[in-house]
Amino acid sequence: MLSSIMSCVANFFTYETTKSVVVKSWTIGVINRAVQLLIISYFIGWVFLHEKAYQIRDTSIESSVVTKVKGFGKYSNQIMDTADYVTPPQGTSVFVIITKLITTENQVQGYCPENQLEYKCSSNRECQKHIPTTGGGILTGRCVDYNTTFRTCQIQGWCPAEVDNIDVPVMLEAENFTLFIKNSIRFPLFNFEKGNLLPNITTEEIQRCHFDPIKQPFCPILRLGDIVKFAGQNFASLAKTGGIIGIKIGWVCDLDHSWEHCIPRYSFNRLDSVSEKSKVSRGYNFRYAKYYKQANGTEFRTLIKAYGIRFDVLVYGNAGKFNIIPTLINTVAAFTSVGVGTVLCDIILLNFLKGADQYKAKKFEEVSETVLHPDTPSNPMYRSNQTLGDRCEEKQSTDSGAFSIGL
């Protein structure tokens, strides 16, 4: 028992050192250098050049967006300007261009029959108050005459009830409206600020330019029809059902270069493409009302169901600049990863190549404490070394100063 404990203690207090064995093999040599070349190429080509791992990056971009729409349209024999078809009017990063209106005029609070066919009835029992309603008011539980043809459930609310399934024209002039975008960004880590109005652009150029991804990629004036086209949509059908278009402004800046090289990139896509394919609640619409008072104080309103194209201006980006800390970290990681080639070659040598047992014998060797001090010729290890010297010779390899043993 004591001897076992002492053996465990002795095994615990051991030391392992690296022993270099040079293997003269074309196969394993080619594999080793190929793996090392791949690893070095990956770190130089992808990590350092493409991903710029030598930089510290700031992804917390701060942004402000101001928008302004210009253009005149004609709808229901009326001329529409920006105060009529743009909402909200403050020029925020999210706004709507109204392209179609369904209007219900002169609504007042009171009782009236529902106008939807699902509320058709023949008795009060079919119009109980607990029945949920998606119509224009709260069910009273009464079945009343809608007209001389049929009867519907009565509601309490704004009357007459809205009819929103009628076909109305679309304001196609909106296709030629123009949108002005003013975007300012800041990367707080580097205290770097810039805007999409580049310093070399003049007022005259802004007034006559129109954005084009190839010819004029930095013009801040965008035609609405072009935006919809760049997003892969048809303006007429989008104006009829409504929809949401995303205008993305990307700022990916390498601050190791001069200030002028940090420029915006524009891209466009439809954000509600899922609802486009749905059979229920397609497109984009909303309701709002204009309220008035009669001379006797009675309040009435005009209810408007508006279809339109909503534009979301989305700003994203990051900036990078040289920093010694990530450079050192990734350099050390590159040198460390080169050792993967050694591990792979060891696995092949120890398990798959001919002479694996001989390689194991050369690579792994146990040395006891008595071998470390062969002082006297009477030491058995001295005689053993003499015997070994009869059978092999040591010579220094030209590869990294390691020793090669030739049998």
WOKAZI-V501128 format. One line per field, one symbol per residue. ss: DSSP state (H for helix, E for strand, L for the rest). psi: psi as a letter, one per 40 degrees, with the letter a starting at -180 (. if undefined). Layout:
ss->???
psi->???
This chain:
ss->LHHHHHHHHHHHLLLLLLLLLLLLLHHHHHHHHHHHHHHHHHHHHHHHHHLLLLEEEELLEEEEEEEEEELLEEELLEEELHHHHEELLLLLLEEEEEEEEEEEEEEEEEEEELLLHHHEELLHHHHLLLLLLLLLEEEEEEEEELLLLLEEEEEEEEELLLLLLLLLLLLHHHHHLEEEEEEEEEELLLLEEEELLLLLLLHHHHHHLLLELLLELLLLEEEHHHHHHHLLLLHHHHHHHLEEEEEEEEEEEELLLLHHHLLLEEEEEELLHHHHHLLLLLLLEEEEEEEEELLLLLEEEEEEEEEEEEEEEEEEEEEEEELHHHHHHHHHHHHHHHLHHHHHHHHHHHHLLLLHHHHHHHHLLLLLHHHHHLLLLLLHHHHHHHHHHHHLEEEELLLLLLEEEEL
psi->ddddddddddddgihhihhhhhhghdddddddddddddddddddddddddefeeihiheghhiihhihiiihihhffihhadedehhieefaehihhhehhhhhifhihahiiieideehieiddefidehiieaeahheeihihdaediiiiiihahiiiihefihiiigedddeiihhhhhhihhddefhiiiegidehidddddeihhheddgeehehhhdddddddefihddddddeiihhhhhhhghhheeiiddehiihiiiihdfddddeiehfiahiiiiihiihideehhiihhhhhhihhhhhhhiiiiiihhdddddddddddddddeddddddddddeddiifddddddddhhhhidddeggdidehdddddddddddeiihihieheeihhhh.
